[in-house]
């Protein structure tokens, strides 16, 4: 469904209410934290709500509380103990999706990730942070105490200016092992997504990013690279004509 900031705010309120009643603490992150810091609200062009929890053990208490509330549906296939990084849930009343990212302390970093349908996990590492309570959309919520550092690690130093073509899954400074095989697969999936959605500007951006990783194992070969760039140029010309 199309993302609606108004109904998404209601979903976020219900989430915070359920978690607070069960003694759990979630915090705003990713695009939702960006909306709070830059615009004071949810981003209109977003597709879901992003929150985080620390320590994989707490995921079970969070899931139990959400299921008992009757307000949320939980995708149980993503529950995998200490290997859980990401739990998508759906707010039943508004059909809003909320991504709960689970952070693990690994080698002095707080690490979370996204499990792809192909089975690999793309991971992101952040400088450990304390939490502070704020009011967001009239809801008491938590955010990382050093918001600037957290958002810079997620979106780069230019996070204060909207960039509609930003591709966080292949551009974020926080990506662990950028350029490895999981990253190369993610890059190809990003290209396919931009072609399918007819977004030549984002396709152009993806090719610009991936150009720096072509010489690594799994990088895009010369013939495919030429074809992709030719396709992108044609799509951009067609868009200009239209």
N, C-alpha and C positions, 0 to 999 in steps of 0.2 A: 504493500500500500504506500501511497505518497506520504512522505513525512510531514506531519502537522505539529509545529512547535507548541500549539495550545494543548492538544490532547497528549503530547509527549510530556508536557509539564505535569499533567495529572498522573501519568504513569510514574514519573519520577517521584512525585509526592507519595504515592502509594508504596513505592519501593522503600523510600526512607522511613515511612511509618512502620512498615512490617519489620525492617531491619532494626530500627530503634527499639521496638517492643521486645525483640529477641536478644538485645544486647550486642548486636553486630554493628560494625562501622564500615561504611563504604565511602569512597571519595570520588569526586569528579575527575575525569581524565580524558585525554585525547581530544576529539572534536567538541565534546561537551564542556571540557575545561577551557578550551579555546573560546567557545561562545561566551562563557562566563567572564573571562578575562578581557576579551576584546570588545564584546557587544553587550554584555550584561544580560544575555538571554541565550536561548538555544539558536543555533545557526539554521536559518531557513532552508539552506541547501543540503543539510545533513540528511542521513538516511536512518539513523538510530540514535540511541542514547548510550554513552560510554561511562561506566563507573569501574572502580577497582577495589579489590580487597587484598590484604597482605596475609601470607601464610596459607599454604594449601590445605592445612587441616581444617580451617574455618569454613571451607567451601561446603562441608556437609551440613553444618548448622544453618548456613545461609539457605541452602536448597530446601532443607526441611521446613524452615520458617516460611519460605515462599510458597511451597506446596500446601502447607496447612492453612495459609491465608485464603486460598481459593481465588486469589486475584491474578495469579501468574501461572503460565505453563512453562515448564523447564525442559530443555533438550537434554535428556539424560545421557545420550550417547557421548557427550563431551565430558562426563564425569569420569576421571581416570586417576584418582588419588594424587600422588605427588607429581604426576605428569600432566595434571590439569593446568592449563594456562587461560582458558577462555570458556565461558558458559553463556550461551545465548538464551534469553528468556523472553516470553511474550506476555505483555499486559493484556489480559483477556478483554477488559471493557473497551479499550481504545485500539487494540490490535497494534500497539507500539512495541517494537523490538528494542530490548536493552541488552547490551553486551557487558557482561561482568568479567573483567580481566583479573586473573589471579596472579599475584606477584610473589616470586620466590627470591630469597637472598642467595645469590650465587657469585662467588669470587668478588665480594664487596660491592655488587650491583644488585638492584632490584630488577628481576627479569620476568617478563611476561611474553605472550606470543599468540599467534593465530594458527590453528590447525586447519590445513587445507584439505579439501575433499580427496586429494590424491594421497594423503597420509602424512605428508611432511609438516613440520611445525616451523614457522618463521618466527624467530625470537627477537625481542627488543630489550635493551639494557638501559637502565636509568640510574642516575646518582641517587642513593638512598635519601629519603626525605621524611621529615616530620609532618604531621597533619595539623591543620588549624580549622576551626569551625567558622563558616560564613553563612550568610543568608543569600540564597539563590532562588529566584522566582517565589519569594516568600516561604521558602523551605529551608530549614536549618540543615546544612550539609557540610561535608569536609572537603578540603582541597589540599594539595601539597603546599607546604609553607613557602617554599621558593618557587612560585609559579613561573617566573621568567625562565629559570634554569630548566624546569621540567618541560615547558613548551618549546624552548630552544632545542632541547634534545629530541623533541618529537617532530617539530615543524621547521627547524632552522631559525637563524637569528631574525629573519624577516616575518615572524609570525604575527606581528601587529598589523600587517597589511594583508588584506584578502588576496589570495592567489587561487583562482578557480581551477587552475590546471595542476595544482600540486598533487603528487602521487605518493602518499605517505608510505605505502608498502614497498616502494623501491627507492625513495628519496630520504626517508627519515634518518637523521644522524645517529639515532639510537639502534639502528639495525645491527644485530650481531652477525658477524661473519658475512658481511656484504660481499657478493661476488661468488659465494659458494654455490653448489649445485641447487640447493633449495631456493636461493635467490634467483638463479638463472631460470628455474621453473616459474617462479613468481613473475619474473619479467615477461616471459612468454604469455602467461595467463593475462597479465595486464594488457599486453598488446592485443590479444584476442578480444578482451572485454571492450577496449576502445574501438576496435573495428566493428564489433557487434552492435555497440551503442551509437555508432556513427559520430564519434567525437575526434575528428582529425587533429585538433589542437592538442588534446591530451595524448593522442598517438604520437604526435611529433615530440612531445615532452618525454614520453617513455623511451623513444628511440635515442634522444639526446642523452638521457641518463644511462641507458644500457650500452651506449657506445664506449663508455669507459671500462666496461667489463668484458668486452668481446674477446680479448686475448687470454682470458682465464678458462680453465676447463669447463666445458658446457656452454661457452659463449656462442653467440649467433654466428653462423658461418657466412662466408662472403656472398654466395648466391642468394641465400634467404635475406641477408641484410640489404642487398641491392633491390630485391623485389619489394621488401617492406618500405624502403624509402621512396621507391617509385610510386607505390600505392598511396603513401601518405601525401606526396606532392600532388598527385592527381586528385585526391580527396579534398585537399586544401583549395585547389583551383576550383573544383566544383562548388565548394562552399562559398567561395568569393562570388562566383557567377550567380549562385542562387540568391 
